[in-house]
Amino acid sequence: MNYRELLEADRRLVILKALAEDPGYSHNESVLQSVLDLFGHRVSRDQVRTLLSWLAEQGLVELDRVSSCLVARLSARGGEVAAGRTVVPGVKRPAPGN
């Protein structure tokens, strides 16, 4: 895995974990961009949308468009990945206890 792939895998995990921690298992793209920034990933809104599209293609999130904003909701499979019970290539595996 090269540096770029490592960053993408970590960003995807950060998104899944943020969704898993929300009582409604969902956030909009703006909130997710802020969460990524908190974890050291300064990414554009377009990059957040690309990450969300990839996660949706893998069946890890469901996307809804509300006006001009994307809202992501964690799928059951996405929750399994966020908890480390399922491994998906391209998503970093959480460390034990995280």
Steps between C-alpha positions, in 0.01 A plus 500: 500500500643836401465829687197623302315171548575510873354851528186403307450188714534704820261769375240235420532351848469844662173556311359161596593544866346850508176362359507208746529739795201712397165402660334512155799343323512790255675828427507744214809557291583826678513333842707214358744747348542660845548158663767408246673832573503418874689179417760680289342447158458841337287409202273692265124451482553331163738250663241428771243429229743267324564312826126472565434375147764228542353396835152486342630284214632256760165491678640660815284815492181617338491848350212746478509841337333776699499816294863529389644298789574129532389321815665166579339230712695202626387160370506187714808384306665838556442462873669160492802655325515796743499254792775287344279191463515508119800587284457688172808564285543875470378576853752508783427250772446663840760440768399272788290687752413781258 
